[in-house]
């Protein structure tokens, strides 16, 4: 019985690792997303019925696919140790909510929209990008905090200087910060600048210094944080898969440690043999 179960598990592992199976899953996810988008258009009732049948078929396929992945694990808890597996399990389980009940129709439709996010869990490159984004958020938070301080200072200064020129844009610090956000995104910012320059000719310094700090310095700082985290995630993935320069370095380091351990054991064995030989030769010499 154990051998049979092991054979079945190897069979499901082969299915899970098959590239054709992965491409089929990706294609089904894409078609499912397209079907959800098509359901938002007005069409004949027969097409709605066809989309409903397709939705049921997709739900059953996803259920079968998640069961294959669960059975392919040595232990069921190993499947739930990976965050992306938990995410897929929740999405697939939520898709089982029937759409016939009027109270659950909206919830079921909203949950089915998130099926397209399964592309992230299926495609490794997208997983790397998503993991990098999540890990970069805490570090980006400090950059955002510093940006808020700059916005707050410039917003207060702008409110003090330009409130009488245009209260709609500079009435208080909150409105001033919204105006500065418009300036930072380059949305008709020159109109705002020329309006204040008509009264304060040197106000261009205010705008250019603000744009330099926000649009160039802080934006590049955020890009740098994301790139650093992405590089770390790529190296981690390469180490796990044994590919790329990071994978080769990890392989060399791992095998070097194994060789060192073997040498240490061989040295210990030789030292033991020498000690035993010395103990045997001593009585003969006497």
MOQUISUL-V15349 format. One record per residue. N is the residue number from 1. RES is the residue in one letter. NEAR is the number of other ideal C-beta (glycine too) atoms within 8 Angstrom. Layout:
# MOQUISUL-V15349
n=N res=RES near=NEAR
n=N res=RES near=NEAR
This chain:
# MOQUISUL-V15349
n=1 res=X near=4
n=2 res=X near=5
n=3 res=X near=6
n=4 res=X near=7
n=5 res=X near=8
n=6 res=X near=8
n=7 res=X near=8
n=8 res=X near=9
n=9 res=X near=11
n=10 res=X near=8
n=11 res=X near=8
n=12 res=X near=11
n=13 res=X near=9
n=14 res=X near=8
n=15 res=X near=10
n=16 res=X near=10
n=17 res=X near=5
n=18 res=X near=8
n=19 res=X near=5
n=20 res=X near=6
n=21 res=X near=9
n=22 res=X near=9
n=23 res=X near=8
n=24 res=X near=8
n=25 res=X near=10
n=26 res=X near=11
n=27 res=X near=8
n=28 res=X near=11
n=29 res=X near=13
n=30 res=X near=10
n=31 res=X near=10
n=32 res=X near=13
n=33 res=X near=10
n=34 res=X near=8
n=35 res=X near=12
n=36 res=X near=13
n=37 res=X near=7
n=38 res=X near=9
n=39 res=X near=9
n=40 res=X near=5
n=41 res=X near=5
n=42 res=X near=2
n=43 res=X near=6
n=44 res=X near=5
n=45 res=X near=5
n=46 res=X near=6
n=47 res=X near=8
n=48 res=X near=10
n=49 res=X near=8
n=50 res=X near=8
n=51 res=X near=11
n=52 res=X near=9
n=53 res=X near=8
n=54 res=X near=10
n=55 res=X near=12
n=56 res=X near=8
n=57 res=X near=8
n=58 res=X near=13
n=59 res=X near=11
n=60 res=X near=8
n=61 res=X near=9
n=62 res=X near=14
n=63 res=X near=11
n=64 res=X near=8
n=65 res=X near=10
n=66 res=X near=11
n=67 res=X near=8
n=68 res=X near=11
n=69 res=X near=12
n=70 res=X near=9
n=71 res=X near=9
n=72 res=X near=10
n=73 res=X near=9
n=74 res=X near=4
n=75 res=X near=5
n=76 res=X near=7
n=77 res=X near=6
n=78 res=X near=8
n=79 res=X near=11
n=80 res=X near=9
n=81 res=X near=6
n=82 res=X near=7
n=83 res=X near=5
n=84 res=X near=9
n=85 res=X near=12
n=86 res=X near=9
n=87 res=X near=11
n=88 res=X near=12
n=89 res=X near=11
n=90 res=X near=8
n=91 res=X near=14
n=92 res=X near=13
n=93 res=X near=7
n=94 res=X near=10
n=95 res=X near=13
n=96 res=X near=8
n=97 res=X near=9
n=98 res=X near=7
n=99 res=X near=10
n=100 res=X near=4
n=101 res=X near=7
n=102 res=X near=4
n=103 res=X near=4
n=104 res=X near=10
n=105 res=X near=10
n=106 res=X near=6
n=107 res=X near=8
n=108 res=X near=13
n=109 res=X near=11
n=110 res=X near=8
n=111 res=X near=11
n=112 res=X near=11
n=113 res=X near=8
n=114 res=X near=9
n=115 res=X near=14
n=116 res=X near=11
n=117 res=X near=9
n=118 res=X near=12
n=119 res=X near=11
n=120 res=X near=10
n=121 res=X near=10
n=122 res=X near=10
n=123 res=X near=8
n=124 res=X near=6
n=125 res=X near=6
n=126 res=X near=10
n=127 res=X near=11
n=128 res=X near=12
n=129 res=X near=9
n=130 res=X near=9
n=131 res=X near=9
n=132 res=X near=13
n=133 res=X near=9
n=134 res=X near=7
n=135 res=X near=11
n=136 res=X near=12
n=137 res=X near=8
n=138 res=X near=6
n=139 res=X near=10
n=140 res=X near=11
n=141 res=X near=8
n=142 res=X near=7
n=143 res=X near=12
n=144 res=X near=8
n=145 res=X near=8
n=146 res=X near=9
n=147 res=X near=10
n=148 res=X near=8
n=149 res=X near=8
n=150 res=X near=12
n=151 res=X near=12
n=152 res=X near=10
n=153 res=X near=8
n=154 res=X near=12
n=155 res=X near=14
n=156 res=X near=10
n=157 res=X near=9
n=158 res=X near=13
n=159 res=X near=14
n=160 res=X near=6
n=161 res=X near=11
n=162 res=X near=13
n=163 res=X near=9
n=164 res=X near=4
n=165 res=X near=9
n=166 res=X near=8
n=167 res=X near=7
n=168 res=X near=6
n=169 res=X near=10
n=170 res=X near=14
n=171 res=X near=9
n=172 res=X near=6
n=173 res=X near=9
n=174 res=X near=7
n=175 res=X near=12
n=176 res=X near=16
n=177 res=X near=11
n=178 res=X near=8
n=179 res=X near=13
n=180 res=X near=14
n=181 res=X near=9
n=182 res=X near=11
n=183 res=X near=14
n=184 res=X near=10
n=185 res=X near=7
n=186 res=X near=7
n=187 res=X near=6
n=188 res=X near=6
n=189 res=X near=12
n=190 res=X near=6
n=191 res=X near=7
n=192 res=X near=13
n=193 res=X near=12
n=194 res=X near=8
n=195 res=X near=9
n=196 res=X near=14
n=197 res=X near=10
n=198 res=X near=6
n=199 res=X near=7
n=200 res=X near=8
n=201 res=X near=5
n=202 res=X near=5
n=203 res=X near=13
n=204 res=X near=9
n=205 res=X near=7
n=206 res=X near=12
n=207 res=X near=12
n=208 res=X near=8
n=209 res=X near=8
n=210 res=X near=13
n=211 res=X near=13
n=212 res=X near=9
n=213 res=X near=10
n=214 res=X near=14
n=215 res=X near=9
n=216 res=X near=9
n=217 res=X near=8
n=218 res=X near=13
n=219 res=X near=9
n=220 res=X near=8
n=221 res=X near=9
n=222 res=X near=10
n=223 res=X near=8
n=224 res=X near=8
n=225 res=X near=12
n=226 res=X near=12
n=227 res=X near=8
n=228 res=X near=8
n=229 res=X near=12
n=230 res=X near=12
n=231 res=X near=8
n=232 res=X near=10
n=233 res=X near=12
n=234 res=X near=11
n=235 res=X near=10
n=236 res=X near=9
n=237 res=X near=10
n=238 res=X near=14
n=239 res=X near=10
n=240 res=X near=6
n=241 res=X near=7
n=242 res=X near=8
n=243 res=X near=5
n=244 res=X near=8
n=245 res=X near=6
n=246 res=X near=11
n=247 res=X near=12
n=248 res=X near=8
n=249 res=X near=8
n=250 res=X near=11
n=251 res=X near=9
n=252 res=X near=8
n=253 res=X near=8
n=254 res=X near=8
n=255 res=X near=8
n=256 res=X near=8
n=257 res=X near=8
n=258 res=X near=8
n=259 res=X near=8
n=260 res=X near=8
n=261 res=X near=8
n=262 res=X near=8
n=263 res=X near=8
n=264 res=X near=8
n=265 res=X near=8
n=266 res=X near=8
n=267 res=X near=8
n=268 res=X near=8
n=269 res=X near=8
n=270 res=X near=8
n=271 res=X near=8
n=272 res=X near=8
n=273 res=X near=8
n=274 res=X near=8
n=275 res=X near=8
n=276 res=X near=8
n=277 res=X near=8
n=278 res=X near=8
n=279 res=X near=7
n=280 res=X near=8
n=281 res=X near=8
n=282 res=X near=8
n=283 res=X near=6
n=284 res=X near=6
n=285 res=X near=5
n=286 res=X near=4
